[in-house]
Amino acid sequence: MIMKIAVIGANGQLGSDVVKAFALAGDEVLSLTHADIDLASMDSVAARMQEIRPEVVVNTAALHHVENCEKDPALAFAVNGIGARNLAIAAKHSKAIVIHVSTDYVFDGAKRSPYDEGDPPNPLNVYGNTKLAGEHFVRSTADKHFVVRTSAIYGKSPCRGKGGLNFVELMLKLARERGEVKVVDSEFVTPTSTAEIAKQIVALSRSDAYGLYHATAEGSCSWHEFAKEIFTLTKTPVKLHVAGPNEFPAKVPRPKYSVLENNELKRRGLNVFRPWREGLSEYLFGNS
């Protein structure tokens, strides 16, 4: 069945792959950027939703530069929190399904084992708090919603909010320029490609199993292990070192362990993710 899909943040790292995935599925896709819709403005959101009348609206837009969110919490909340509320209200009025992308940063990392959807959030910073607020607004407002938390994403399109380079490309750039790289081995994540997240979002859109979902690749690693796998797969000549505990001091508190378990996707038979190394290989070489 062909559906009318609106993707907000369509020119972003994740949004661009979401647009491609829905188009590949045969849907009619409307690509919306900040020039088309201002999430922080209820008038802008309501007018645009009334004009285009999508059946599904996917929100990949956010202020996600952690340091900038800390500097301007009001703006971060206006976009990540109130913006999500505005969209949920407009979607409810037009009877559209909302798919809202959230983050592993809603957790504090103290658990040290994979978080599932039932674990209580405890954000450490402004970004995490504003994203959690957005989740609550969507879940309490939109009758038909999917809230999708993901982690450590990387994709072919540049992440404009973070200087353009994802972790994979940054590692390869530093290796070329310096010949040696230092990466921390004390922080654990699940590297997840935007192409796979997009496929999962399409799969959810075909379901009526509304709710909260964790959506990451399978398995986990430290950032150091991730870098090692990047260099191994690409046969990049580089000296890879473990960074000292205080060598790269964080300007803002971040969770040291933010691995997510796709418990609800698996319980409902909807999980499409593969081990993170397979997603990385496909990103690098295009194989599936």
ABEGO torsion letter per residue (X at the ends): XBBBBBBBGAABAAAAAAAAAAAAAGBBBBBBBAAABBAABAAAAAAAAAAAGBABBBBABBBABAAAAAABAAAAAAAAAAAAAAAAAAAAAAGBBBBBBBBAAABAGAAGBBBBAABBBBBABAAAAAAAAAAAAAAAABABBBBBBBBGBBBABBBAAAGGBBAAAAAAAAAAAAGBBBBBAABBBBBBBAAAAAAAAAAAAABABBEBBBBBBBEBBBAAAAAAAAAAAAGBBBBBBBBBAAABBBABBBBABABBBBAAAAAAGABABBBAAAAAAAAAAGBX
